[in-house]
Amino acid sequence: MTAYRTLASALTLLIAAACATTPADQSETETPVAPNQADTRVQLSPKDLQAGECGLFLFTRGTPRRFVLFSSAASNQAIVFIENKEITLPLTAAGGDIFGQFLTRQTFSNDTETVKLTLSPGEKIEGGQRIPVASLTRTMADGWDVITPLQGVRACQPDQIAG
């Protein structure tokens, strides 16, 4: 039961972090946005798992924590928060050790972006596993790499129980 509470706490943290950037009553704080004004979001929008689906939920390790990578095991792609935008990148390479439905080294890329994800699986919890240490390496156009330390959870939504 402790593992279930741990997973529930991790998922509650995920939901709270995703909701923390949205005002409770947008009508009070809503201002018109000019078409050329930059997007001011600082993290991915909340992501849901379907029954039986597993996903990676990764956050920055610094303060404030930001939800920056989501990947569903069934999709072979990742949604990554880069330069204030959600970008969907297909999985182009994977290796390392297996944990759940994922591998510990994954590369996602398209014509303009390449990111490499390295994960260190941690303690198993009910319905998933902690990821205490991870890093996202983004290769810039000038050849430099930007490395973002991450942590998070691999979580699976249980199959629906027939009633």
N, C-alpha and C positions, 0 to 999 in steps of 0.2 A: 504494500500500500504506500510505503514511503516513496518508491520510484514513481508511482502514479502522481503523488502530490508534487514531486519534483518536476515532472513533465508538465503538470497543470500549472505550476508556478512559472516555468519557462515560457509556456504559451501565453500565460497572462501577461508576462513581461513583454512579450512580442506585441500583443494587442495594445498594451498600455503605451509602449514606445511608438507604435504606429498612430495611435490616437492623440498622443501628446502634442503633435504638430498641427492638429486640426482644432480650430476654436469651437467651443461648445455651441455657440449661437453665431453662425457666420453672418447673419444679418447685421449684427452690431459692429463687426470688424471688417465687413466686405467693402473693398474699394475698387473702383474701375481699374482695369489693367490695360495699359496701352499695348497694341499688338507687338511692338518691338521691345517691350520691357522684358528683361530676363526672368525666367522661371525662378521662383524663390524657394521651391521645395528643397529639403535637405536630406531626404531619404526616400526609399521605395514606398509605394502605397501598400497597404496590407494585402497579404496573399492568403488564399484559402486552399486547403487540400480536399479533394473528393474522397469518398469512402474507399479505403484500401490503398490510397496514394501516399507516397513518401516524398519528402522534400527537404532541402537544405535551407536553413534560415540563418544568414550570417550578418553580424553586426560589427561595426568598428569597435576596437578595444579602448579607444580614447574617450574622453568626456567632451561633449555629450555623445552617447551611443547613437549610432545611426544604422538603420536597416539598409544594407547596401547590396546584398546578393540573395537571390532566391533561385533555386533550381528544383524542378520536379523530376523525380527519377524516370518518369514515363516520357518526358518531353525531349530529352537529349539537347537541352538548351538552358541558358541561364538568363535571368533578368538582372542586369547590373545597373547600379546608379552611378553614372559618370557625368561629370560636369552639369549637374542639376537636371539630368534627364534619365528616364528609364530606357535602357537599350537592351534589346533581346539579341543574344549572341548564340549561334549554334555551337554545339560541342564538336571540336575538330580533332582532339586527341585526348587520350586518357591512359593512365598507368598507375603503378604503385599497388598498394594493398587494397583489398576489397573491405568495405565496411557497409553493411546493409546493402542497398542497391546502388552504391556509389563507389568510386575509386578515390584514393588519396591525392592523386595528381590529375588535374583536368585543365585543358586549354579550350577556351571559347574564342571564336574569332569570326569576323566578316571582312569585307573589303577595306574597312577603315580602322577597326579596333581589334586588338588582341589582348586578352587577359589570361593569366595563368593562375590557377587556384591550387594551393597546397594545403592539405588538411591533416591534422593530427587527432584521430578519434580518441575520445576519452571514455569516461564512465558510461556504461549502458544504463538507460532509464526505461521505465515502462513506455513502450511505444516509440522508442528512439534511442538516441545516444548524444551525449554532450560532445561538443567540439571546442575544447579549451584553447587551442592554438591553431590558427590558420593564417594564411597570407594571400593577398591578391596582388599580383604583379601586372602592371599595365605598361606596355612598351609604347613610348611616345614616338612621334614622327621623327624627332631628332636623334633617336637611338637610345635615349636614357630610359631607365626603368623607374617607375614609381611603385613602391611597395607599401601596401596598406595592411597593418596587422588587424586580424579579425578573430572573432570567436562566435559560437552560436550553438545550434542544435540540428541534428538530423531527426526529424519527427515523422511519424506515420499516423494517418487517420485510420482508426479501426474500421473494418468492414461493418456495414450496418447489420444489426442483429434482427433477424426476422421475428416479427411479433406475433 
